[in-house]
Amino acid sequence: MSFGHRYALSRRGFCTCCAVATGFIATGGWKGPSRAYAEARNLVDLNRDQAAKTPIMVHKLRGGVSILEGSGGNVAVLTGVDGKAFIDAGITISRKRILEAANGLSRDPITHLINTLITHAQGVEL
């Protein structure tokens, strides 16, 4: 007696199936839009809280170029006679500490800002 095509589950398929089943068990099943949004919002709040505490480290490179490393990613700063130019701006919660670190490099004003990702610096005022 033949049942036609026989399907054999590969190891990769078996592992994928187990991972999905474990995820459903761990999370209580499928998340509706409101629950998924609430959990994602909690991740944003956690990230923002962590960013508020992360110190800004200054790495002086050469030729007036420095990197401000900390919350919200890295910010490149070029200091010169025309003021400071920023490549990226960090995130709003870190603005005060980023500006303090930049003022440690030079008291000149920030004259240029180049954002590599527009949404990355929403709410940042120069």
C-alpha positions in Angstrom: 0.0 0.0 0.0 1.4 3.4 -1.0 0.4 6.8 0.3 2.1 8.8 -2.4 4.8 11.3 -1.6 6.4 10.9 1.8 7.6 14.0 3.5 10.7 13.8 5.6 11.5 16.6 8.0 15.1 17.8 7.9 17.1 18.5 11.0 16.9 22.2 10.2 13.1 22.0 9.8 12.8 20.0 13.1 15.0 22.6 14.9 12.9 25.5 13.4 9.7 23.8 14.5 11.1 23.3 18.0 12.2 26.9 18.3 8.8 28.2 17.1 7.0 25.9 19.5 9.2 27.0 22.4 8.6 30.6 21.6 4.9 30.1 21.6 5.1 28.3 24.9 7.4 30.9 26.5 5.3 33.9 25.3 1.9 32.5 25.8 1.1 32.1 22.1 0.4 34.6 19.4 0.6 38.2 20.4 -2.1 40.5 19.3 -1.2 44.0 18.0 -1.9 45.7 21.3 0.2 43.3 23.3 3.1 43.4 20.8 3.0 47.2 20.9 3.0 47.2 24.7 6.0 44.9 24.8 7.9 46.8 22.1 7.1 50.0 24.0 8.6 48.5 27.2 11.8 47.7 25.2 12.0 51.4 24.1 11.6 52.5 27.7 14.3 50.1 28.9 16.6 51.4 26.1 15.9 55.0 27.0 16.5 54.4 30.7 19.8 52.7 30.0 20.8 55.5 27.7 20.1 58.1 30.4 22.8 56.4 32.6 25.4 55.5 30.0 28.5 57.7 30.2 29.8 59.4 27.1 33.4 58.4 26.3 35.6 60.7 24.2 38.1 59.2 21.8 40.4 61.8 20.2 41.6 60.6 16.9 43.6 63.0 14.7 43.2 66.0 12.6 40.6 67.5 14.9 38.4 64.4 14.7 36.9 62.8 17.8 34.3 60.1 18.5 31.8 60.5 21.3 30.8 57.0 22.2 27.8 56.2 24.4 24.1 56.0 24.4 22.4 56.5 21.1 25.4 55.4 19.1 28.6 57.1 18.2 28.8 60.7 17.2 31.8 61.9 15.2 32.9 65.5 15.9 35.2 67.6 13.7 36.6 70.7 15.5 38.0 73.5 13.4 38.2 77.3 13.0 34.6 77.5 11.8 33.2 75.6 14.8 32.2 72.0 15.3 30.7 69.7 12.8 28.7 66.6 14.0 28.2 63.4 12.1 25.0 62.2 13.8 23.6 63.7 17.0 22.9 60.9 19.4 19.5 60.6 21.1 17.5 63.3 23.0 17.9 61.8 26.4 21.8 62.0 26.0 21.9 65.5 24.6 23.1 67.3 27.7 26.0 64.8 28.2 26.9 64.8 24.5 27.1 68.6 24.5 29.2 68.6 27.7 31.6 66.1 26.1 31.8 68.2 22.9 32.4 71.3 24.9 35.4 69.5 26.4 36.9 69.3 22.9 36.3 72.9 22.1 34.0 75.8 23.3 33.2 76.7 19.6 29.6 76.3 18.6 28.2 73.5 16.6 27.8 74.9 13.1 27.0 71.7 11.0 25.1 68.5 11.6 25.1 65.6 9.2 22.5 62.9 10.1 23.2 59.5 8.6 19.7 58.4 9.7 17.0 61.0 9.9 14.9 59.3 12.6 18.0 58.7 14.7 18.1 62.3 15.9 14.5 63.2 16.2 14.0 65.9 18.8 17.7 67.0 19.0 18.1 70.7 19.0 21.3 72.5 18.3 
